[in-house]
Amino acid sequence: MPRYSIAEASEHLAELVDQALAGEEVMITRDGEAVVTLRPTVDAAIRRPSPKLVKEIAARAQRRPKLAEPAVDIIRRMRDEREQALASDVGASAPMFSRYVGVDYSGAETPLSRLSGI
């Protein structure tokens, strides 16, 4: 971690802020003692993905095969089939779980809504 005196930091503050934003912590000293560390408040990579990554994800989503029915209907059908199997006492060879959960990571507000670009 680079160390700068307060006098040096005041002369090159804009450059030191740019270094901190690039991910490098910058130490500022007074009489040789560390007093302040410059670093970004929020990592830019965490806040927003790059436009290139967004385009790649959207392109992969377009190439993904379409389901014959909405995922929520598939999960409900699986649940109903399992419950029928348990009710008819055919459960000996059925999986050990009586409930299933489907998780949708698309960010859509409802199971039937779609997001543009995804």
N, C-alpha and C positions, 0 to 999 in steps of 0.2 A: 504494500500500500504506500503510495507516494506521500511524503510529508512536506508541508509548506508552512513557513512562518506566516503570521498574520499580515505582515508587510508584503510578502510575496503573493499571498492569496488575494489581497486587495488589488494588486496590480494586474493579476491574471484571473480574476473571478469568473469571467465568461468562459474561459478555457477550462477551468476546474469544474464548472457546472456541466459542461459538455462531456468531460471525462466521467463524471458521476452518472450522467444519463446513459453513457455507453456501458455502464455496469461496473466501473472501477471505483471503489471507495477511495476518497481523498481525505487525508488527515491534515488538520490545521493545528499548528502548535503556537504556544506562547512561552517564551523563555525555555524552549526545548521540551516542554511538557505538552502532551496531546490534550487539546481542549474541545475540538469539534471534529466530527466526521461528516463529510458530504456524501450523500447517496440519494438516489431517486426515491420519492415518496411511494410510488407504485411501479413495479416492473412493467415496462411497456409491453413486453411479450405476453404478460398475463392479461393485460387489459383488452387487447385486441389482436386477433390473429392477422397475419399479413394478407394482403389482397391475393397474393399468389396461392396461399393455402386455401383461402375461401373458394377460389376458382377451381382448384383441384378437387375439393370436397364436392362442389356442385356438379362437376363433370362426372365424378364417380357415382353420385346419386342418380344422374341421368342414365348411366349404363347399367345400373342395378336392375335385375329383372323385376317386373311388376307382379304383385301377388294376385291370385285369382279372386280373392275377397279381402276385405279390410282385416288387418291383424287382430283387431279387437274381436271380430266375429270368429276367427280361428281359435283364439284363446277361449272364448265362451263355449265354442263347440267342444274343445278338448275337455273343459271343465264338466260340461253336461254329460259327455260320454263317460268320463270317469265316475261321476255320481251314479249314472245308470248301472255301470259295472259293479259298483259297490252295493247298490240296492238289489241287484239280481244275484248277489253272492258269488260272482265269478271272480272276486277279488284275489284269489290265490295267486294268479300269475300277473296281476296288475301291479303297477308301481306302488310304493309304500306311502306316497303322499295323497291326501284326499283333496287338496286344493292346489291351484296353480296361479301364479301371478305373472302377468305380462307387463313389461316396462317399455314405454315408448320414449325414446330419447330425441324425438324430432323437434320438440319445443312447441308443437301445435297446441292451441288452447283446448281443443276437444278432439275426441277420437276421429271425428268426421272432417275436421278442418285440415287444410293443407298449408304449408309454408311455401311461398314462391322461392324458387331457386334451390330448393332441397328436394 
